[in-house]
Amino acid sequence: MPTQTYFEMLEMLEAEVHPGRPGRPRHLCPVCRLTLQGVDRFLHLISLENVTDVDTRLQLRQAGGFCNRHSYQWANLHDALGTAIIYEDLLREAAKRIEKGEFLSRRSNFFGRSSSPENPFSPCPVCLYQEEIENRVASDFAGGFGEQARFRQAYAAPQVAGTCLPHYRRVVSRLDGPLAEEFSDRQREKFKATQNQLKQIIDKMDAGRKLQQNSEEERQQARSIGDEREALTRAIWQMAGLEDLS
């Protein structure tokens, strides 16, 4: 039975086919988007309800706080009291660990020489939660693609930019045989469409450089980039995923 996540992803895909609908972002990996939304909700939940929760505080102490990326996402919540409570606790814990000399022990590299210090911390709890979300969303995506003709049709539409490469790998690993091949074919089409637009940009830039005898206005006109400009940012997220995800 389709999940709520499935319907959210289907709506995102169909919104790309019908760009006239206002207020809906287009051409973004649906797995990335739902993962980022889930992380944002998780951080808000900590801020609103779990700042003084014993288990949450213990997790954060064991992890040395949030990782770099999630620390600044937390800061963007502008929760002065929550930040003060959590980080006063984290700094006190860090000072205790320094006093115990926990950061002085070093591990040896392949040649037996002392290298970087041992990391006494467990993984960032938000990173662990993000991994859970990504796996669940990728599974729902694979389920939708494998079982729902409407979902496959929406994904195949030329206007749809597809998933990023990291999430393509997660989804395709959950598909078998012909379905994996079909999904891979669709993904190659999405990447090829972006590649063609990038080639258009390259050709325009080359054309502008060749017009040395023409006026500056004519050279600028030759180099003018139109709708294909979107491919510049799309190519980046198609290869690496959306910003703030990894």
Steps between C-alpha positions, in 0.01 A plus 500: 500500500644843404630705792462870572858541383407342167220751445728790595759387245234443235371853554855636462554314174166606354567861605806493272279398210259787575728795584210748496402404853624786722717465807647159419873460441594313184786279388618375837574142602189385689701271730728791592207731562311262729819412687580867563142564610524208742827627646352847540198357684731294723704805599183698567374212717818512707464877533133494595480190720829322566755758613470375858425137408747275685555255212546778244754678717688174561513433124635847437765465772614167358518653151670822607199690369378521143735460204619814321215506247224433749650740755440788261156373406426503871635855527260607224208412729598804713405318822696703755387310810534156341845582366613637836378191688644245255833665437568594863463129571718400201779742590500376860523142374780593258696664780470181707628291210793737451585474870496120473734517202258321267618699199871427554501134394597454136465209262780365284493503122609224260867571565463491877536875536269707717227662291176681579351492851238239584141620474330430833157601371213302354334613171283811487145398597351710219726325246373165629141618468569636152631159394177341620293750304702457180466123515127518565434754226716307252305184583168681449630641172602153381164363609316772310707451187468123515130475583322813380463572126402861574827553688709349219317714245558815703869421539542431129366843400771704322435800726602301809868539594518171691692413813855591587768238437539403871128435529482328162745251649283451809183451295642275229651269763143435613373406152551175314540394139289688243390763752861585586578524129197721433584731787862521381384582146282783631786630714738509205241699306479757781876541512524517120244782492709704744816416308344630177412832664853534634631443149274782380662731756848391389409558133364847575813598691718372216292692246545821697876458512518449124334834426812704573431742215144566609376754751488424872121503483501236227746283693288526813190410302671190361596394853154567645376201700127429513300224665800269488654700789304280741717207389801654676359442848305191397819329382660558839217351705454216252857393573527584871149541642345815640698738717509423876432130444849355527 
